[in-house]
Amino acid sequence: MAGTVGAARVLSQPCRPTTTRSLIGAMARTKISQAAGRPASFSSRLAVQHLTTVPSPRTTAAAVPTLRRQSRSIPPLPVSAMRTCAPYSTSAPSASNKFVYNVAASYIAKGRAYDPSTHVFQFNPYNRVQPPKAGRGKASRPESGQDAFFVSRLGAVPGEVALGVADGVGGWMDSGVDPADFSHAFCDYMAAAATAAAATTGGGTGMPLTARQLMQKGYEAVCHDRAIKAGGSTAIVGLLTAEGLLEVANLGDSGFILLRLNGVHACSEPQTHAFNTPYQLSVVPPSMLLRAAAFGGAQLMDQPRDAEVTRHRLRHGDVLVFASDGLWDNLFNQDVLRIVSQTMARAGGWASTERGVQVAPDLRPYTTLGETDTPASTHPTLQSMLATEIVSAAKAASLSRRLDGPFAKEVKKYYPHEVWHGGKEDDICTVVVLVSEEDAPAKAKL
């Protein structure tokens, strides 16, 4: 569940980016609620604030400081070669090989018991993505609460994948809005747009579809969906190409991490306007905006163009973890690295040798799905084991009252006099990608 509500999108206006850069301190609602054995010192009541003071948990509502936001239009970035921080060994990409992305997801809603045998999804690139329909049934959603995710083919190019995680802003519940409606519809639309994308027509420019463009397509579709009256979410979107390139667009406090042979090689930084107030995409009814304006509020126009974009070159044996803040608020990057390293080592995917940590030359025995759509519970793959191990650890940490996680340390940083120990219970959603290079089939000679 994302934090404080703040971002606005007027229903009566077009959903394409505008030049408006004003800010809102209205509708500031925190997601921190009273739990057993801890004080509820963070208010959840609706209030409108001028953006002039540093937020305090002791106020009736969280005020957001005035911010000067520069344009986040990012020039084309070079493909980054990840740094090696230890004597790791991995093979360089080969032109004769093809990249294969083995994807699994795991999830659990806040307040629900986690079962790794049922709260898991394994991506089959041959499955068809159904277009979103009006009146989507909530019963068909995974038990991920206000978090949502998608994994789909990227256009018609074999082996290319699009994926993403959206974290619904829980503060909308105070206005009678189910935040899950926005986040799940958003992911449905992005999955459909990614599948339908032509190989060379991203945005009609003749260039490949970008992660930021895919986010924009999903957002525009949600804005024009009459079933979505209001709501908002953070978003992180990743595109994986046949050449072993990853492009990530991140808006808000969901995030990703790239692990390579016992090392953290890249990770995203959260985008926040203030403590517990992430960047977010929203649909806001005009009546709510008028009410905010009456109290001196203004609009905070977070858009897909504000997403931070990074690009990375992948290698055989890399592990990617995309997740909502339910993971990152409870586990540090090194915790995730330890879980992945142990799981990969137990399975034989990574192994310590005299030349350093090595990747198994062939990962197919660990990653291959059954011939049919076999449930992950009866045919676990290495990627599904990684996803469930990570979510199991995050769920346990969120319920802990002893071990301080990243969120607890952030509370102490911003509010030294507040008492917060242990984890932070929240929805948790994680998508894991295990990258492998396999021999490309030889072309037949004519």
C-alpha positions, -999 to +999 in steps of 0.1 A: +000+000+000+015+033-010+016+062+014+001+096+016-024+106-010-014+137-029-012+133-066-042+146-086-056+138-121-088+158-130-114+135-145-127+163-167-093+170-183-073+150-208-049+126-193-019+135-214+009+154-196+003+191-191+027+220-183+010+225-149+036+219-121+017+231-091+017+211-058-009+198-035-008+195+002-045+184+002-058+150+010-028+141+031-035+108+046-008+084+061-010+047+058+004+041+093-024+026+114-025+013+149-012-022+154-010-044+184+015-031+209+024+001+191+010+037+193-010+051+164+007+086+165+003+091+127-031+106+119-052+092+090-078+120+089-084+141+058-071+177+059-059+203+036-025+219+043-004+247+027+029+234+015+051+254+038+062+232+067+080+200+073+055+172+080+052+160+116+034+129+127+019+148+156-002+171+134-038+162+125-026+155+090+007+153+072+017+186+056+039+184+025+068+209+022+070+232-008+090+216-035+106+229-066+104+201-091+126+204-122+116+187-154+125+150-154+129+147-191+159+124-193+182+123-223+190+089-238+211+069-214+240+047-224+235+010-216+252+006-183+278-021-177+273-031-140+302-028-117+318-059-103+325-055-066+341-089-059+359-117-077+328-128-094+329-146-127+303-145-154+303-150-192+300-121-215+269-121-238+273-141-269+259-131-303+251-167-310+229-171-279+194-159-271+182-144-238+154-162-220+135-146-191+122-169-165+095-150-145+075-158-114+056-137-089+045-141-054+022-119-033+001-116-001-024-091+011-020-073+044-037-092+073-038-125+054-018-157+061+008-164+035+008-197+017+037-201-008+019-230-025-010-208-036+002-172-035+025-177-065+023-172-103+045-186-130+047-167-163+041-187-195+049-166-225+026-188-246-005-178-226-028-152-242-034-119-224-071-111-223-080-075-229-094-056-199-132-056-197-157-033-180-169-045-147-138-067-139-147-091-112-127-087-080-129-124-074-106-130-103-077-109-089-048-125-071-048-122-033-024-093-034-046-066-018-041-032-031-009-042-049-011-054-084+014-068-110+015-079-146+038-100-168+032-102-206+049-107-239+063-075-254+049-072-289+056-099-315+093-103-308+099-138-294+112-139-259+107-102-251+089-094-218+071-065-202+064-065-164+054-042-137+041-036-102+016-010-091+009-002-054-025+013-047-026+044-025-044+032+007-054+067+017-082+066-008-101+043+015-110+073+037-130+086+008-148+053+002-126+043-028-110+009-031-074+016-042-072-019-057-095-009-085-070+016-098-039-005-094-053-037-109-069-019-138-037-001-144-017-033-147-044-049-169-042-021-193-004-021-194-003-058-200-028-055-229-008-025-244+025-044-242+011-075-259-005-054-286+026-032-292+041-036-327+078-042-327+088-008-341+059+015-334+063+027-298+041+058-295+038+060-332+074+073-334+088+044-354+110+035-324+106+006-300+081+010-271+097+024-240+089+017-204+077+052-198+055+051-229+039+018-216+032+035-183+016+064-201-006+041-221-018+023-190-024+055-172-044+071-201-066+040-203-073+041-166-082+078-168-107+070-195-122+040-177-156+051-164-155+024-138-125+040-121-141+070-103-110+078-082-078+063-069-041+062-074-009+041-073+028+041-076+043+022-105+074+004-117+077-010-152+104-030-168+110-040-205+133-070-213+146-072-249+158-101-269+193-086-269+196-088-231+188-052-223+166-040-194+148-006-193+131+004-161+107+033-154+100+039-117+076+063-102+071+063-065+084+040-038+081+006-054+114-005-068+138-031-083+172-046-076+196-063-100+217-091-084+246-107-101+266-135-084+265-125-047+265-088-055+240-059-058+247-044-092+219-019-095+188-007-076+162+020-079+159+049-055+124+058-042+107+090-055+090+109-026+077+144-020+081+139+017+083+111+042+057+084+033+044+106+004+056+088-028+051+101-063+019+086-076-005+086-106-041+095-097-076+100-108-093+127-087-129+137-090-135+174-097-156+178-065-126+167-044-103+192-062-128+220-056-130+211-019-092+211-017-090+245-035-114+260-010-089+254+017-059+267-003-047+235-017-033+230-052-026+202-076+003+178-075+006+165-111+028+134-110+029+120-145+046+090-162+071+115-176+083+120-140+094+084-137+131+078-133+144+057-163+175+035-162+189+010-186+211-020-179+228-048-198+220-082-184+240-114-182+235-151-178+225-159-142+213-124-132+183-121-109+159-092-110+135-084-082+106-060-088+084-053-058+061-029-040+071-011-009+057-039+012+090-056+005+114-026+005+100-013+038+108-045+056+139-060+039+172-042+031+189-049-002+214-070+015+186-091+030+172-098-005+207-106-017+213-131+011+180-149+003+187-150-034+223-162-029+213-190-006+184-201-028+206-201-059+234-219-042+211-246-028+196-252-062+230-252-080+223-221-101+252-203-085+283-221-071+315-210-054+347-222-072+384-214-071+377-187-098+349-171-077+312-175-079+300-191-111+267-195-128+256-230-139+262-231-177+226-244-183+198-232-161+170-249-180+168-279-156+159-254-128+137-230-148+117-250-173+079-252-168+060-284-172+046-292-206+012-280-194+002-251-172+014-270-141+007-251-109+039-238-092+029-257-060+033-291-079+061-281-102+082-254-085+108-237-106+139-218-094+123-185-102+091-194-082+113-205-053+131-172-053+098-153-053+083-173-025+114-172-004+116-134-007+079-128+001+080-153+031+109-133+046+093-100+039+060-112+055+078-124+086+098-092+089+066-071+086+051-089+116+082-086+137+082-063+167+119-067+175+140-064+143+139-028+129+136-028+091+141+000+066+108+017+074+116+018+111+149+034+104+132+060+082+108+069+110+137+074+134+155+095+108+126+119+103+110+117+137+137+109+163+112+112+192+087+088+178+086+051+190+085+026+161+101-008+164+100-038+141+085-041+106+055-025+089+026-047+079+015-041+043+005-058+011+035-074-005+040-081-042+072-094-059+081-103-094+113-122-099+132-127-132+160-152-136+180-144-168+195-172-188+214-174-221+207-204-242+220-216-276+200-200-304+187-226-329+208-228-359+194-212-391+187-237-418+207-232-449+188-228-482 
